[in-house]
Amino acid sequence: MTELNKILKNEIENPFHSYLLISSSSKFLIEQSKLFSSYLLFNEKQIISHPDIRIVTSENQNTLGVNDIRQVINDESIYPIEGKYKIFIFPPDRSLTEEASNALLKTLEEPSESNIFIITSNGRHWSHARDDSVKSILPTLKSRCRTIYIDDEFIYDYNFELDEIINFLDIDVEYILNGTKERLESISSTLQELKTINNGTNERLINFIELEKKIDDLDIENINTMKIFQSTIEYLVNNILSMPNFSKLEFRYSELLTNLIEDLSNGIRPRIAINNLIVESSKL
């Protein structure tokens, strides 16, 4: 049977009221959501059907509309039947309409202690995936969720090893020359510096600018440096969120990094996006 993701395991004792789970596999997202729900309700490793665990569905094959969310709101007002919580799982194959998102947002802003919402989204690299429902999730809605990146095969330990970074960035090893390997190792070193949240604002700015320059200097055929830059920041976010006991400060930093990825995806120039992050991170 599938094991529960280690980050989710750390959430069992003191769960948040709403989660955004992201992975490349829709099937794995549902399995993990059900397994997580089972642990939350019964502290047992099993995937079961239960009246306190509801997968939110719709007649529409692609989206969840405002009427679907209104039904959720009606259901969440009912106290759990057996477990400690009533859990609502939003599957990755149905994105939320803007009207539905706004309706759900009101519920997440005034959470009940007996309800937990799990929103799921698929996509291999989550800011520019082929079928990325993250883009259809309102920023205000995401800000009410604890975002957790999980992987369907636990390929990455996020420990800055070169082979791991090459795999995550999806770089064809056939085109990696010795000089490029050295540059990738240098990128890994800069990422480790950026993980340290206690670094001063000026030092963080310098590290981000260095990271952008190092990626621009990569000598790999047919490489999209902007895509690599975004994926590199995603790797850093995953590294932070995979730590056994990351702090609220580190979680907030990971959110700012996710905002940086979104800015880049929306066409904002890297230096402007980096400056925006530096301004916000100086308030941490």
N, C-alpha and C positions, 0 to 999 in steps of 0.2 A: 504494500500500500504506500502511496505517496506520503513523504514526510512533510510536516509543516515547516514552512520557511522560517529560518532562525530569527529573522526580525519580527515576524508575527508572533513567534513564541514569546518574545520579550514583552509583547503587548497584552498577554492573557491576564496577568494579575491586575493590571490597572488600565483597562482599555479606554480609548478615546471614543467620542460619540459618533465620529464619522471618519471614514477612510477612503482614500483614492489608491487603489492597487493597480500597478502597471506592470505588464509582462508582454512578451512576444507571443504567448500562446493563450488563446481564448479558453481552450479546454482546461489548461492548467490554472488559469485565473478562477474559473468556477470551482474546480477541485479544492484549491487553496482557500477560497472564500467559505465553502461548505465545511472544510476541515477546521478552519479558524473558528467558525460559528459553533461547531461541535465542542471544541475546547472551551469556548467562552461559556457555553450553557452547561456542559457536563464534565469538563476537564478530561475528556476521553478522546482517543484517536480513532475517529470513525467518521464516515461520510454518510449521513442519513437524511431521510425526509422527516421533517418535524414541523408541527403547526407554528412554532415560534421562529422558524427560519423560512423566509419567503423570498423567492427569486421573482423580481418584478418583471412582468411580461406585458405585452401589448398586442392588440390585433394588427398593428402596423409592424412589419418585419424589420424595419430599419430604425425607428425612433420611438421614444417614449414621449407622449404628449401630456398636456396639462391635466386631462381627465384621468390619466394613469396615475399621476402624482397625487391628485385629489383623493383617489382610492387609497393610496399609501398613507396619506395624512389621516384618513378615516380609520384605517387599520392600526396606525401607530398610537391612536388614542385608546386602544383596547389593551389592557394589561396582559403581560405574557401568561400563557396558559400553564406551562410547567417550569420553564427555565427562569433564570434571573433577568434575561433580556429578550426582547423581540428584535430580530435581526432582519434587515432588508438588504438584499443583494441585487445590485443593478448590473446585468450582464454586459459584456463588452460589445456584443453585436447590435446593441440598440443605443444610439446616442440620444441625449436629452435635447428637446427643442428649447429655444430661449425662454418661451413662456413656461415650460415645465421646469426649467432650471430655476427661474425666479420663484416659482411656487415652492420648490424643494428648499431653496435658500432660506425662506422664512422659517421653515421647520428646523433647519440646522442652526439658525441663529438663536433659537430658543429650545435647545435640546432637552429631551426627557431623559432622566437617569435610567429608564428601562428600555430605551431604544438605541440600536446601533445601526448605522447606515454604511454599507460597503459599496462604493462605486468602483467599477473595474474598467480598465482601458487597455487595448492591445497595441502592438506596434514594436518592431525590433529596436529601432532607435526612436525614442518616443517623441521627439520634437519634429521629426520629418519622416514619419512612417508612411507606408503606402495606404494604410487604413487606420489612421490615427484619430480615435475619438477624443483624445485629450484636447485637440483643437476645438472641439465642439462643447467643451466644458467651460462655463463662464469662469473668469479669473476670481470673481467674488465667491463662487461656489467652491473652487479649488482651495481658496484661502481658509475655508471652514473645515477642510479635511486634512487629516494627517496622510501625507503622500508617502507611499512605500513602493520602491522598485523591487520586483522579485523576478527571478529567472527560472524558466521551466526546467532547466537541467542543472542548475547550480554550477554553471560553467565558471563563473568568476568569483574569486575570493576578494577582489579589489585590494590587492596588496602591492600594487605598482610594479609587478614583475613585467618585464618587457614582452614576453610571449602573450601574456594576458592582455596587455594594452593593444598589441597588434591585432589580436582576435576581436577585441571589443570595437576597435576603430574600423574593423573590416578592411584592413589593408592587405593586399595580395603580396604574400611573402616573396613571390617570384621577382618583384620589382624592388625589393629592399636590398640596397647595397650596404657595404660597411659604413660608409659615411652617413647614410640614412639611419642605420642602427644607432650610431652615436647621437644623432639628433633626437631620436626617439627616447634614448636613455636620458638625455638632457630634459626632454619634455616631462618624463616621469619624475625627475628630480624637482622640477618647478611645480608639478602637481602636488607633491608632498609638502612643499612650502605653502601652497595655497590652502591645503587642508588645515593648517594650523590657524585657528581662528583668532588666537591671541596676537598675531602679527599686527604691527601698526598699519594705519591706513596707507601711508606712503609706500611702505614695503609691499603691501598687497597690490597697490596700483602698479608698481614696478614689475612684480611677478606676472600680473595679467598681461601687461604689454610685452614682456619677454616671451610669455607663452604664445601670444598671437604671432610674434615675429618668428619664433622657432617653427611654428606650423607653416607659416608662409615660406620658410626656407627649406621645407621638406622636398627632397628630390625624388619624387615618385611619379611615374608616368600616369597620366589621366587622373590625377588626384584633384578632388574638389576641396580646397583648403578650408572653405567656410564650413562645409559639412564635417570635416575632421575637427575643426575648432569646436563646433557644437557638440559633437560626440565626446570630445575630450572633457568638456564641462559636465556632460552627463555621467561620464565615468567618475569624475570627482564627486558628484552628488551621490552616486551609488556607494562610493567608498565611505562617505560620511554616514549615510543611512544604514550601512551594513555593520557599523560598530555596535558591539553588544549593548552598550548603555550610553547612547549619545544624549547630550544635554538639550534643554530647550533652546539654548543659545545656538548650538550646532544645528539643530533642526531649523531654526530661523535662517541661519546662514545658507542651508541647503535650499530653502525656499527662494532666497535672493538669487542663488545660482540658477534655479529653475526659471526665474523671471528673466535672467540674462539670456538663457537659451531661447525663450519665447521672443525676446526683443530681436535676437539675431534671425529667428525664423520669420519674423515680420518685416525683415529688410532693414532694420536699424543698423547703421554702421558700427563695426566692432568697438571702435574707440568711444563712441557716444554711449553704447550699451555698457561698456566697462565702467565709464565714468558714472553712469546712473547707479550701477551696483556699488561702486566705491562710496558714493554719497550715502546710500542706504545702509551699507555695512558699517559705516562710521558711527551709526546710531545704536549699534548692537551693544 
